């Protein structure tokens, strides 16, 4: 039985609050005088980082975006794509080097540190942003650690624990860390907050469901997103939230179900995986149960099981012919780079939030979703659909912060902010939201 709905939005404090952008309050504004000009340190210009730069390049609030990557040649190629020059300078960066990140942030006097690398680097980048007194944004939270004795029933260190444990420090400093602001997590959390505000009086369950019908020509196995991150979230014990139990874990690939995805994608078998929404949504929305399920497919699941069986999911280095290498890094190195697959991919990808509850005393079931078509994203922006769909969301978030529409201090998830301005902004980014009423079970 669902309880009365409670939604808590964050307080209006922080770097982007009032009439200032922190220490750079007097920086040039546009001629309308209403948009604060923003400098961004973008850490990582793989597929998602490239997409962020492409989507942000024509936004009036962007003064400078420093494109950084371990591969400076990659950063240079992305800079050339978006126009380069003083607006898009480049630098080589080691994302694990906190001091180097702080130095670059101060050199360019940035307002935002945008984390677009694998979450293994989150702690260093998160701490560096605090040291540099910059707003921090990521799309995947700090990593979990398994329960030492009962990993498939109990949580150990949860996703985001490192960051939330430091929330008061950020709040006391008047700084904002906006965590989990990609598509999933990110847009899925905005949808959860939007549904709670407008569609339900009480919510029994929120289930994030992700599925696609994408195919990649010429490859038997070619993940469309970072394989490092995919291994991390799919092979870790999935986390589930229930109001009466709190957070707990299950065996990998548990609770299989067939979910009907919209816009011609159709039925896809989905399974539980570890994901940030399950940790974020209950912090701000009163809900009976929260799950996250991917539509992985039998072939993909079997490939992941084989990787795990052979120990290739390990991040611990081993000595091979005089070199120290991590098996997971080897897997990532031999598979195709997702950023290069766009012209070989066809189909659609769907991210969405499935909500069950009551409205005006009657049961209701709604799926709020966003579908990206790879042919369309390639034609419009020259990037593949999965990374494009991820990248739009932090760009919208920075825009809302730059305009003072969103503001906050502390470590906050997307649910802490008013979802309405975000949803209203989506069409301007060719990023439509779909809403599908479904028939609740009898």
N, C-alpha and C positions, 0 to 999 in steps of 0.2 A: 504494500500500500504506500503510495507516494505521500509525502508530507507537503505542507504549504511551501511554495517556491521561495527561495531566498537567493538573490543575486547581489554581490557586493562589487562595486566598481572602485578603482583606486582613487586616492586623493590627488588633487591638483597641485602638485609640487614638483620641482625639479629643474634641470637645466633648461628645458624648453618652456618653462612657465613664465607668466608675467610678460614683461616687455623686453626680456633679455634672452640671449643665447649664452649664458654663463659669462665668462670673462671677455667674450667677443661681442658684447651687446651692441657696439657701435659699428659693427661691420656693415658694409653696404647692403641696403635693401633694394628691391626692385622698385620701379617708378610708382607702383601702386602703394608702396610703403607698408604692405601687409604681410609679405613673405620674408621670413628670415633666411638669409643665405647660409648654407650649410656646407661644411667641409667634412668629408668622410674618408676614413682610412679603411679601405676594403682589403681584408686579409684573405687571400685566396682568389684566383681568377680561373678556376676550373669551369665546369659547365654552369654551375649556379652563379659563381662570381661574375663570369662573363655576361650572363643574362641580367644580373643586377646592373652592371654598367650600361648595357644596351638600353634597358628600360628607363634608367634614371637620366640618361644623357640630355634629354630635351626638357627635363623638369625645371621650372623657373627658380626653384629654391637651391639647386645644386651649384655651388661655387667651385668646388674642387672635389674630385674623387681620386685618391692616391691608390693606384692599382699595384698590389704587392703579391708576390708569389715566390715560392722556393725556386721556381724556374723563371728567371727574369726574361727569358725569351718569350715565354708564354704571356707574361705581363705586357711585353712590348707589342705582341701581335693583337692582344685585346685593345690596347691603347690605340693602335692604328685603326682598328675597326670602329671605335667610337670618336675618333677625331684627334686624340693625342693632345699635344701642346701643354700649356700651363694648367689647363682644366683637368687633364688626365695624366699626371706624371706617374712614373713607375719606379719601383724599387724591389730589390731582392729581399726576402724576409725568411727568417726561420721562425715559424709560428710557435715553437716551443720556447723561444727566447723572450722572456718577459721584459728584460731590460731593453732589448732591441725594439720591441713593439712600443714601449714607452718613449724611446728616443725618437722614433719616426712620428708618433702622434704629436709630440711636442715640436718637432721640426716643422711640421705642416700645420700646427695649431688647429687640430681637428676638433670637431664637435662630437662626432660619432665614430666609434670603432665597430665596424661591421664584420662579424666573424662568418666567413664563408668557407671554412675548411672542416675537415673531419672532427668530430667532437672530442677526440683524444687530446686535442689542443685547447679545449675550452678553458681549463683552469688558468693556464698561463695568459691567455688573451683577456679573459674576464678580469683577472687581477691587474693586468697592465692597463686596462681601460680605467679602472679605479685610480691607479697611480697617476694616470694622465688627466684625471678629472673630466673624463669624456663619458657620454652616454654609450652604453654597450648594448648591442643587439646580436642575437644568434638565432639559428634555425634548428638547433638540436642542443639539448642541455647536457650538463656534465654527466659523465658516465656512471653507470651502476657497478656494484660489486656483488657477487652472489652471496647468499647466506652460507656460512661456512659448513653447516651440517645438514641443512634441509632446504636446498636451493629451489626445489620445485613445489614448495608449499609456503615458504616464508621469504620475505624480502630481506636483503642485506642492506647495503648502501643503495639508495634509490636514485634514479635519474634526477638530476637537479639538486640533490641534497647539498653538495658542495656550495652551490650558488645560494640556495635559500638559507642555509646556515649563516651566510654573511649578509643577509638582507638588512638587518638593523644598521650595520656599518654603512651600507649604501644610503639608507634612508637618513641617518644622522648627518651624512655628508651632503644631502640634498641632490644625490646623483641617482640616475635611473639605469637599471639593467633590465631590458625587455628581453625575456628569454622565450625560446620556442616560437619565433615569429616567421616561420616559413609557410609551407602549405599544410603539412601534417608533421609536427604541430604548427599552429599558426592560424591559417584560415579555418581549419576545422574547429578551433577553439572560439574564434569569432562567431562562427555559425552556432556553436553551443550557446554562447551568450545571447545572440540574436533570438534564438528560439525561446530561451528562457524569458526574455523580456517581452516578446510579442505573441508567442504562440501557445503557451502553456500556463496553467495555474499551478500545476505540480508535475514533476518529472520522475518517472520510475527508472528509466534507463537512457543513457546516451552511449551510442556505439559508433565509433568512427569506422567507416568502411572505405577501403581503397581498392580499386580494380581497374583493369585496362584490357584492351585488345590489341596492344602494340605488337608489331612484328619487326624484326631487324633482319634485313636481307643479308645473306651470306654468312650468318653465324648460327651455330647450334645453341650457344649459350653466351648471351651478351646483355648483362644487366644495364638498364637505362639510367641507373643512379649509382652513386659510389658503392662499389662492392665492399669496401672496408666497412662502411656504415651499415650496409645491408646484412653482412655477416653478424655485426654487433647486435642489431636489433632482432634479427630472426633466430639466432642460435642462443641468445640469452633466455632465461626463463621468462615467459610472458607475465606481465603484471596486470591484475584486475583489481578494481575497487568495488566494495560493497559497503553501504552505510553501516551495517551492523558488524562488519568484520574489519573495516579499513582496507589497507592494501595487502594483497597476498599474491603468490605466484602459482603458476600451473606448469605442467610439462610443455615442452616446445610443440608448436603446431597443434594446439589443443582446440577443442570445441569447434570443429569444422562445421561450416554452414554454407549453403548456396545462397548468394545474394544477387538480386536482379539489379544490375546497374543501368542507368538511363542512357539516352542518346545513342542507341544501337549497340552498346557494348554487350548487354545481355547478361545471362547468368554466369557467375564466377564463384568457384569454391573459395571461401575465405577462412583463415585460421588466426588464432591469437598470436600476436608477437608483442615484444616489449616496445612501448611507445610512450612519449611524453604526455600526450593528452590525458592518459589515465592518472598521471600524477598532478596535472594542472587543473583540470576541470573541477574536481571536488573541493579545491581550495577556495573557489569563488561561487560555485553553483551548488545548491542543495539538490542532490540526485541520489537515487537508490543504488544504481550500479553504473559503472563505466568500463567499457572495453575498447580495444583497438584490434581490428582484424584486416589483414592483407589478403588480397586475391593473388596468391603466389602460383598456383598450379602445381600439378604433381611433378612435372619435369624439374621445375625450379626447386621445389622442396627436396627432391632426390639429390640434386646437385649440391645443395647446402648440407644435406646429411653426409654426403661423401666427403665434402671438405672437412666437416667436423670429425668424421671417422678417421681420416688420415692425419688429423692434427694440424691441418692447414689454416684453421681459424685462429691459431695462437698468435698473440702479439709479443710473446717472449722470444728474444733473439736466440738463434742457434748458429754454431760455427760451421760454415760451408766453404771449403777450399780457401781458408784464410780470411774469410769475410764474415762479419756478424750480420745476419739477416733475420727478419721476422717472417714466419711463414705466410701470415696474412698479407704482408707487403708484397711477397712474391706472387700470390694470387692476383692482387690488384695490378701488378706490373705486366702479367702475361695476358690479362683480359683487355679487350678494347676499352679505350677511354670513352666514357659516356658522352663527353662533350663533342666527340668526333662522329657520333652515330646518326646525327639528325637527318642527313640526306639518304640514309639507308633505312630509316624507320617509317612506318606507316601505321595509322590507327589513332586511337584516342585514349586518354587517361582520365580517370575520374577520382576526385577527392571529395569526401562528403561526410556529413554527420547525421546519423539516424537517431531520432529522438522519439521516445515513447512516454506518454503521460496522459494527463487529463486537461480539458479546457471546458469551462462552464459545466462541469459535472459529467462530461462525456469523454470516453477514451479517444485519444488522438495519436496518430503516428505520422511523422513527417521526415523526409530525407532532404536535407539542404546540401547542395552539391555544386561543384565547378568542374566542367569538362574542358579539357584542352585537346585540340586536334593538331597532331604533329605537322601535317601539311600546311596548316594555317600559321603556326608559330614559325616554321622555317621560312615561309614566304614573307611574313611580316618583319621578323626580327633576326632571322638567320640562326636561331637556336632551337634545339629540340624541345618537345612539349613538356617532358617531366621536369627538366631544370628550369624552363621558363615559368611553369606553373608554381614552382617553389619560389622563384626570385621576385615575382610581382609583389608578394605580400610585404617583405621588409621595405620595399620602395614606397608602397602606400603608407606604411607605418611611419617612415621618416618624414614623408610629406605632412602627415597629420601632426606630428610632433613639431615640425618646422613652422606650421601655421598656428601652433598653440591650441589646436583642437583636442589633441591628446596631451596629457602631461602627467607626471608621476615621479615619485622618489621611492627607492628601494629596489628589491628584486621582484619584478612583476611579470605575470604571464598575460597573454592577450585578453583573457577573460576579465582582467582588472579594469579594462577601458570600455567606454561606451561603444558598442558595435555598430551603431547606426551610421556614423560618419564613414566608417570603413566600407560598409556595404554600399552606401550611396556613392562612394568614389570608384567602385569596381568597374562600372561601364566605361568610364573615361580611360581605362587601361585595357579595353577590349577583353575584359575578364568577367564575363557574366555569371551571376549566381542563378542556379535553378532551385526550385522548390517543388517537391513532389509529395502530394498527400497520398498516404497509403492506408490500406484497410487494416485496422487493428485486429489482432486475433480475437476470436469470440471468447 
